[in-house]
Amino acid sequence: MLETSDTLTGAITELAAGNVGAACVLGRIMADPFTGLMILLDLERIGLRGEQIWLLYRDAHGMDLDGFIQYVKAQAGELRRRRI
């Protein structure tokens, strides 16, 4: 679980869970630090880690970063709506 005291590097390391492909995707997401941080939090919210991130990005979205990000935002938004 991400903590408020985590650094960006620490958060990426935790979410990547040792998967190099996931670490690369997360690094690309952080090109825009504010938006990237929100996506990291969304990934945490929906419970994606390591290989799950990589496979979703590579296989389900054909390595389309924008499509991957939109999917993550939509899934996190759906979870927020269900909790209201």
Z-matrix of the N, CA and C atoms (Angstrom, degrees):
N
C 1 1.448
C 2 1.521 1 108.65
N 3 1.318 2 115.26 1 134.56
C 4 1.458 3 119.56 2 177.60
C 5 1.521 4 109.42 3 -70.61
N 6 1.315 5 114.75 4 143.69
C 7 1.459 6 121.62 5 178.96
C 8 1.520 7 109.24 6 -116.45
N 9 1.312 8 117.26 7 155.48
C 10 1.461 9 120.82 8 179.54
C 11 1.521 10 111.83 9 -63.76
N 12 1.315 11 117.07 10 -21.87
C 13 1.464 12 120.61 11 -179.93
C 14 1.527 13 112.64 12 -86.19
N 15 1.339 14 118.33 13 -4.36
C 16 1.464 15 121.08 14 -179.72
C 17 1.525 16 110.71 15 -66.74
N 18 1.327 17 115.79 16 142.68
C 19 1.456 18 120.77 17 170.14
C 20 1.524 19 107.40 18 -82.37
N 21 1.329 20 116.77 19 167.92
C 22 1.465 21 119.16 20 177.12
C 23 1.523 22 110.13 21 -61.31
N 24 1.321 23 116.34 22 -41.44
C 25 1.461 24 120.19 23 178.27
C 26 1.522 25 110.61 24 -61.89
N 27 1.318 26 116.34 25 -42.93
C 28 1.459 27 120.51 26 178.44
C 29 1.513 28 111.98 27 -63.93
N 30 1.328 29 116.93 28 -40.29
C 31 1.466 30 120.98 29 179.31
C 32 1.525 31 110.78 30 -65.59
N 33 1.326 32 116.62 31 -43.14
C 34 1.469 33 120.49 32 178.33
C 35 1.522 34 109.90 33 -63.58
N 36 1.321 35 116.45 34 -44.29
C 37 1.460 36 120.75 35 179.63
C 38 1.523 37 110.95 36 -59.88
N 39 1.321 38 116.61 37 -44.00
C 40 1.472 39 120.21 38 179.88
C 41 1.515 40 111.61 39 -65.57
N 42 1.332 41 117.14 40 -45.91
C 43 1.463 42 119.92 41 -178.98
C 44 1.524 43 112.03 42 -68.47
N 45 1.329 44 117.55 43 -34.98
C 46 1.469 45 120.95 44 -179.87
C 47 1.521 46 111.29 45 -69.46
N 48 1.316 47 117.29 46 -27.86
C 49 1.474 48 122.66 47 175.89
C 50 1.527 49 112.54 48 49.18
N 51 1.328 50 116.10 49 42.14
C 52 1.458 51 120.33 50 176.60
C 53 1.512 52 115.53 51 82.37
N 54 1.330 53 118.54 52 0.95
C 55 1.460 54 121.73 53 -179.93
C 56 1.524 55 109.08 54 -93.98
N 57 1.329 56 116.33 55 116.59
C 58 1.468 57 121.30 56 -176.33
C 59 1.524 58 111.39 57 -63.53
N 60 1.325 59 117.59 58 -40.45
C 61 1.462 60 120.70 59 178.72
C 62 1.518 61 111.29 60 -60.46
N 63 1.327 62 116.72 61 -44.77
C 64 1.466 63 120.68 62 178.06
C 65 1.521 64 110.58 63 -62.60
N 66 1.332 65 117.24 64 -40.91
C 67 1.469 66 120.73 65 179.01
C 68 1.525 67 110.46 66 -61.12
N 69 1.314 68 117.35 67 -39.64
C 70 1.472 69 120.89 68 178.02
C 71 1.522 70 111.22 69 -64.33
N 72 1.321 71 116.74 70 -44.97
C 73 1.466 72 121.17 71 178.71
C 74 1.531 73 109.89 72 -60.81
N 75 1.324 74 116.36 73 -46.62
C 76 1.460 75 120.41 74 -179.04
C 77 1.521 76 110.88 75 -64.04
N 78 1.324 77 117.10 76 -36.94
C 79 1.466 78 120.49 77 175.82
C 80 1.518 79 111.54 78 -62.85
N 81 1.326 80 117.27 79 -40.83
C 82 1.465 81 120.70 80 177.24
C 83 1.522 82 110.86 81 -64.97
N 84 1.320 83 116.40 82 -38.16
C 85 1.465 84 120.42 83 179.13
C 86 1.525 85 110.21 84 -61.93
N 87 1.326 86 116.85 85 -33.58
C 88 1.463 87 121.14 86 -176.73
C 89 1.526 88 113.74 87 -79.88
N 90 1.335 89 117.95 88 7.42
C 91 1.465 90 120.37 89 175.60
C 92 1.527 91 109.97 90 -57.54
N 93 1.320 92 116.70 91 -33.07
C 94 1.467 93 122.63 92 172.94
C 95 1.529 94 105.61 93 -112.40
N 96 1.347 95 117.37 94 98.16
C 97 1.471 96 120.35 95 -170.67
C 98 1.529 97 115.56 96 -54.83
N 99 1.333 98 119.59 97 -42.71
C 100 1.463 99 119.52 98 -177.66
C 101 1.524 100 110.95 99 -67.82
N 102 1.323 101 115.86 100 -51.69
C 103 1.460 102 119.69 101 179.07
C 104 1.527 103 110.04 102 -63.22
N 105 1.317 104 116.24 103 -40.47
C 106 1.461 105 120.85 104 178.99
C 107 1.513 106 112.16 105 -59.14
N 108 1.309 107 116.69 106 -42.34
C 109 1.461 108 120.45 107 178.71
C 110 1.523 109 110.71 108 -61.89
N 111 1.311 110 116.77 109 -40.34
C 112 1.462 111 119.92 110 178.43
C 113 1.541 112 110.89 111 -63.40
N 114 1.325 113 116.81 112 -38.22
C 115 1.463 114 120.35 113 178.64
C 116 1.526 115 110.03 114 -68.21
N 117 1.332 116 117.34 115 -39.86
C 118 1.467 117 119.92 116 176.31
C 119 1.526 118 110.32 117 -58.98
N 120 1.308 119 116.44 118 -42.74
C 121 1.468 120 120.10 119 178.42
C 122 1.527 121 111.07 120 -65.65
N 123 1.327 122 116.66 121 -37.28
C 124 1.464 123 119.77 122 176.58
C 125 1.529 124 111.29 123 -65.47
N 126 1.329 125 117.17 124 -40.80
C 127 1.461 126 120.46 125 176.49
C 128 1.520 127 110.44 126 -60.54
N 129 1.323 128 115.84 127 -40.91
C 130 1.467 129 120.77 128 177.17
C 131 1.530 130 109.83 129 -63.02
N 132 1.320 131 116.22 130 -44.00
C 133 1.463 132 121.71 131 -177.52
C 134 1.528 133 111.72 132 -60.56
N 135 1.325 134 116.44 133 -40.85
C 136 1.463 135 118.63 134 -177.55
C 137 1.531 136 112.33 135 -90.44
N 138 1.329 137 116.60 136 -2.44
C 139 1.456 138 120.53 137 171.70
C 140 1.517 139 116.15 138 80.66
N 141 1.330 140 117.84 139 27.40
C 142 1.462 141 119.81 140 177.87
C 143 1.519 142 110.39 141 -91.14
N 144 1.330 143 115.89 142 140.27
C 145 1.458 144 122.83 143 -179.41
C 146 1.527 145 110.05 144 -145.62
N 147 1.299 146 115.67 145 153.86
C 148 1.454 147 124.24 146 168.50
C 149 1.513 148 115.89 147 41.23
N 150 1.328 149 114.80 148 -117.79
C 151 1.460 150 120.90 149 -175.08
C 152 1.527 151 112.29 150 -59.54
N 153 1.325 152 117.65 151 -32.66
C 154 1.471 153 120.17 152 178.35
C 155 1.530 154 110.37 153 -60.24
N 156 1.330 155 116.53 154 -42.17
C 157 1.472 156 121.18 155 178.37
C 158 1.518 157 109.73 156 -62.79
N 159 1.331 158 115.88 157 -49.46
C 160 1.457 159 120.35 158 -177.82
C 161 1.522 160 111.81 159 -60.94
N 162 1.321 161 117.79 160 -47.43
C 163 1.463 162 120.76 161 -178.14
C 164 1.524 163 111.84 162 -66.19
N 165 1.306 164 117.44 163 -38.70
C 166 1.465 165 120.61 164 177.48
C 167 1.528 166 109.98 165 -62.95
N 168 1.318 167 116.71 166 -44.87
C 169 1.466 168 121.92 167 179.36
C 170 1.531 169 111.00 168 -65.50
N 171 1.330 170 116.21 169 -49.22
C 172 1.467 171 120.69 170 -174.04
C 173 1.520 172 112.44 171 -74.76
N 174 1.315 173 116.80 172 -51.67
C 175 1.463 174 120.15 173 -171.19
C 176 1.520 175 113.41 174 -87.58
N 177 1.317 176 117.39 175 -48.51
C 178 1.467 177 120.27 176 -175.29
C 179 1.527 178 112.54 177 -77.04
N 180 1.341 179 117.01 178 -29.31
C 181 1.471 180 119.49 179 -175.91
C 182 1.519 181 112.92 180 -117.59
N 183 1.326 182 117.40 181 9.02
C 184 1.460 183 120.58 182 175.30
C 185 1.512 184 113.74 183 55.88
N 186 1.313 185 117.36 184 34.16
C 187 1.458 186 125.10 185 -179.90
C 188 1.539 187 112.56 186 62.22
N 189 1.305 188 115.62 187 29.26
C 190 1.465 189 122.30 188 175.39
C 191 1.523 190 107.34 189 -93.04
N 192 1.327 191 116.69 190 103.99
C 193 1.461 192 120.84 191 -174.71
C 194 1.521 193 111.80 192 -62.20
N 195 1.326 194 117.36 193 -42.76
C 196 1.467 195 119.50 194 -179.54
C 197 1.525 196 111.65 195 -62.68
N 198 1.321 197 116.86 196 -41.91
C 199 1.461 198 120.15 197 177.83
C 200 1.519 199 111.91 198 -64.20
N 201 1.325 200 116.38 199 -40.62
C 202 1.460 201 121.70 200 177.16
C 203 1.519 202 110.73 201 -61.25
N 204 1.331 203 116.42 202 -46.70
C 205 1.472 204 121.18 203 -179.72
C 206 1.524 205 110.73 204 -62.64
N 207 1.316 206 117.71 205 -43.06
C 208 1.462 207 120.60 206 179.88
C 209 1.528 208 110.92 207 -63.23
N 210 1.324 209 116.62 208 -38.71
C 211 1.455 210 120.62 209 177.40
C 212 1.529 211 110.90 210 -62.73
N 213 1.332 212 116.37 211 -47.16
C 214 1.470 213 121.04 212 -179.62
C 215 1.531 214 110.09 213 -60.91
N 216 1.328 215 116.90 214 -44.68
C 217 1.470 216 120.43 215 178.34
C 218 1.533 217 110.76 216 -60.52
N 219 1.317 218 116.57 217 -43.14
C 220 1.470 219 120.32 218 -178.86
C 221 1.526 220 110.84 219 -64.45
N 222 1.322 221 117.37 220 -43.12
C 223 1.463 222 120.69 221 179.96
C 224 1.524 223 111.38 222 -65.15
N 225 1.325 224 116.66 223 -42.71
C 226 1.468 225 120.46 224 179.03
C 227 1.530 226 110.27 225 -66.23
N 228 1.321 227 116.76 226 -39.17
C 229 1.465 228 120.72 227 177.54
C 230 1.515 229 111.61 228 -63.15
N 231 1.323 230 116.70 229 -39.06
C 232 1.461 231 120.88 230 178.58
C 233 1.518 232 110.57 231 -64.16
N 234 1.331 233 116.70 232 -41.56
C 235 1.476 234 119.73 233 177.14
C 236 1.534 235 111.62 234 -62.14
N 237 1.334 236 116.01 235 -40.11
C 238 1.477 237 119.63 236 178.63
C 239 1.518 238 110.09 237 -64.06
N 240 1.326 239 117.92 238 -42.00
C 241 1.471 240 121.18 239 -179.68
C 242 1.523 241 111.18 240 -64.39
N 243 1.309 242 117.46 241 -37.84
C 244 1.471 243 120.52 242 179.89
C 245 1.530 244 112.26 243 -67.20
N 246 1.298 245 116.57 244 -28.47
C 247 1.484 246 120.30 245 -177.07
C 248 1.503 247 112.10 246 -83.72
N 249 1.309 248 118.19 247 -11.80
C 250 1.474 249 120.83 248 -178.39
C 251 1.502 250 110.57 249 -78.97
